[in-house]
């Protein structure tokens, strides 16, 4: 793929309402979607992304709040860009556009900043990471971010990008990522395959992640029908393997709980215990205030009814294994 291929400026975002920006993103694979689209994102599965792109998951109509890491990433992005300018002396500017690949129209990109007048690097990606997220950066740029940047380089045709990451609000690191045409070629193939899932409404395979589990619960709400897989040898083997594994995990969990209680009893009221190869803490959480809903309903039923909301019931996966002698039931 030639580096001279310029991206298409699809939509100007300077005055674009947030809801319309989300609609544009839904109609393609953005750079932040790239790792999920190829099954390598630690936070989002292919299945969850597919549900978003096919409209099965309603888009957020408001921007993330202060309890969402994306809020702080957006808020601190200009500061990270400014710190990058001070550190490197490179001038950067906002692009204010959704870019589109000139050949593959479903490949989109929002560039945090473009770097001006520097032959070696043209794109700046700004990141923030808190205490937990910073652990992913201890060996350099995480894989999912590398894929995000390679996607950006694919869309823009540029040669290199700098990733500026603010760790724990006080440490700025700058990493250079060069364009890798082999990775980009593979990305194009895998993203094309994912987008075919979207266009043809083909459900991707669940990958065992928490994200995929959440997506399955949203996708299939459940009804009173029965599925008969007794003649399906592959699924029957899957069931048998799961049942055996669940029994082993239950036994290990029981053993772990027993060992934990031995230590707790030995600690007594102590909140911390130190051992030859580590330590444990056993602290009491702070007291909290809670609403006595039973009393509220009993004494002020009209008031309680005004604020009552219906929450959809959750599906429970209950495994019942039968044998000649007994039937065992467990919940996974």
N, C-alpha and C positions, 0 to 999 in steps of 0.2 A: 504493500500500500504506500503510495507516494506521500511524502511529507508536504508536498506542495498543494495537496487537496485541501481547499479552505472549507471551513464549516459554514453551513447555512445559518444565518441569523433568523431563527424561526419566529420568536416573539420578543418584543421589548418588554422588560419587566419593571421598568422604573416606576410606572404608575399602574401596574397591573394588580387588581385586587387579589387577595390571598386565595380566595376560592377559585378564581379563574386560573391562577398559577398551578393549583393542585390539579385542575382539569387537564392542563397541558401536560403535566408530569404523568398523569394516568395513561396518556396516549403514547407512551414510549418508555424505554429503559433509561433512566437517568444515571449519572455516574455513581450516586449513592446507592442505586439499585443493583449495580453491576455484580457485586459479590454474592448477593442473594439470588440473582438470576442464574448464576452458575453453581449455586449450592455451596458456597464457601463463606457465608456470612455467619458470625457467631450469634447474631441477634435476631435474624429473620430468615425463615426458610423459603425455599422456592414456592411452596404451597401457599404460604401467607402472602407473598408478593403477588402470586397469580390471582388470589382472591381480590387483592386491591386493584390490579390492572383490569380484571374482568367485571369490576363493579359490584362484586359480592360483599365487599366490605365498604361501608359508607365512609367517604373521606371526612377528615376532621374539618369542621367549618370555622374553627377558631385556631389561632396560633397556640403552640404549646405554652403551658404555664410555668411558673418558677420551680415546680417540682419535677420538671422534665429536663434532662441534660441538653436537649436541643435548644431550649430557651437560652441557656447560658452560652452555648456554642454560638448562637446568632448574636447575642448581646456583646460577647467578647471578640467576635471576629474582626471588627475594625481595629481593636487594640492589638490583636496579634499581628495584623497586617502592618500596623504602625511600628511595632517592635521589630518586625522583620526588616522594614526599611531602615530603621536606625542601626540594626546589627550589620546589614549587608551593604547599605548605601544604594540599593536598587530602588528605583521608582516603580510604584505599583498603582493601578487604577481599576475601578470597578467596571465591569462589562455591561451589567444591567440587561442581560438577554439570556434566553434559552437557545442554545446552539443545537444544530442538528447535523448529523453525519451526511456528507454529500451523496453517499452511495446507499447507506443503510438508514432509511428515514426514522426507524424506531429507536435508533441510538441517539440519545439526547444528553446534554450536559449543561449544568450551571457552573460557571467558573467563579471562584471566590474573588480572585484578582488576576489581572494579566500583568506581567512584568514587562516594563517598557525599556527599550534601548539596551538590552543585555543579550548578546549573541548566544550565550550558552544555555539560557533558561528563559522560558516564556510564560509559564503558568505558576501561580501560587495557590496552594491549598492550605487553608487555615484550620487548625484543630485545637480543641481543648480536651483535657482528660483529668478527671478527678482522682481520688486516692485509688479506687478500684481500677478505673480505666487505665491509669498510668502503668499498671503492671503489664499491660499488653504491649507497651512500648520499650520494655527493658532490653529487648534484643533488636531494637530498630523499629522501622515502620511495620505495623501489623499487616498480614497478608490481605485482609479485606480492604485496607486503605490503599495498598499497592495496586489492587485491582481497580479501585475507584479512579486512581490517577492514570493508570494505563488506559482506562476507558476515556478519560478526558483527553489524553494525547491522541487516542484514536479518532475522536470526534473532531478535534481542532486541527489535527495534522502537525502538531508541534513536536519539538524534539526532546524537551525535558521539562520537569516541574520541580519546584521546591515545596516540601511539606513543612510548614512551621507549626509546631505543636506546643501549647502551653500546658505544662504538667503541674498539677496541684496548685495552680494559680501563681506560681513563682519561678518556674524554670522553663526557659524557652529553648527548644531544640529545633534545628533546621536540618532536614534530610533531603538530599538530591535524588530524584528518581529519573533515570534516563529512559527514553522510549525504547521498548523492546518489541520489535515487530513479530517475533515468534509468539510472545504472550498475547499480543493484540490479535494475531490471526486466530489463535485458539479462542479468545474472548468472543470474537465475531461469530465463530461457529456455534459456541454454546449459547450466546445471547440470541442468535437467530433461532436456535432450537427452542429456547424458552418462549420467544415471541410467537412461534408457531403454536405453542400450547395456548397462548392467550387468544390468538386469532381463530383457532379451531375449537376453542373451549374444551381443551383436553386437560384433565386434572393431573398435575405432576405427582409423582410418588412421594409419600410422606417419608421424612428422613430420620425419624426418631427423636427430633429435637422438641423442646418445650414449645417453640413457635409453631411447629407442624401440628402438635397436639391441640393447641389452642385453635388453629385454623380448622382442624377436623371437627371440633365441637361447634364452631360457628357454621361450618358448611352443612353438617348433618345434625339437625336438631332432634331427630328421633321421632318414631311413631310406633304403633302397636303391631307392626308386621314382623314376620319371622323369616330369617334367611337360613336355608338348609345347605350346609357345606359338607354333609356326611360323605358325599361321593367325590369331593375335591381332595385328592391326595396331598397336594402341595399345602393347602390351607390347613388340612388336618395335621400335617407334620409341624406346621408353624404353631398351631395350638398346643400340641404335645410339648414342643420345645419351650414355649412360654410357660406352660403349667409347671414343668420341671424346674425351670429357672426361678419361677416365683416361689416354689417350695424351698429352694436353696437360699434365696434371698431372705425369706421369712425366718429360716433357721439362723442365718447369720445375724439378722437384726435382733433376734431374741438373745443371742450370745452377746452381742454388743451392748444391749440394754443391761444385761446381767453384770457385765464388766464395769459399765458406767456406774451402776448402783453401788458396787463394791467401793469404788473411789469416792462417790458422794458420801457414803456412810463413814468412810475413814476421815473425810474432810470435816464432817460435822458442820459447824457454823462458819468455817473458814471460807473466804470468797476466792482464794487462789491457792493452788497447790503446785509445787515444783518437783519435778522428777529428774532422774539422771539424764533423760533424753528429751525433755520438754516440759510443758506446764499446761494446766487447765485452769479456767476460771469458772466459778459457780456463783453468780451474783444475782441478787434480787432486782427486778425491774422496779422503776419508780411507780408509786401509786398513781392511779389515774381516775378521772371522773367519767362515769358512764350514765347514759339516760336509762332510767328504769321504765322500759316500755310497757311492761305488764301493769305496773301501777298507773301509768298514763292512760292506757286503754281502759282500765277499770274505773278510774275516777273522772277522766275527761274523754269519753269515747268520741264525741263530736270533733274535738281538737285533733285527736289521733287520726281520725278518718281523713281529715283535711290534708295531712302530710303522708298518708300511706301511699306507697308505690308498689307496683307489681314487678317482681323480679323473676325472670324466666328460670325454670328449674334446670339444674345441670344433669347431664347424663353420667351415670356411674357404670364403669366397666367391671362387671362381676364375673369372675371365672369359676366355673363349676366343673371339676374333673371327676368323671365317673370310672369306677372299676367294678370288678366282680363282687367286691366286698363292701364298698362304701362309696359315698359321694362327698367330695370335699369342695367347699366354696370359699373363694378368696376374692378380694377386691383389689384390682390393680390401679 
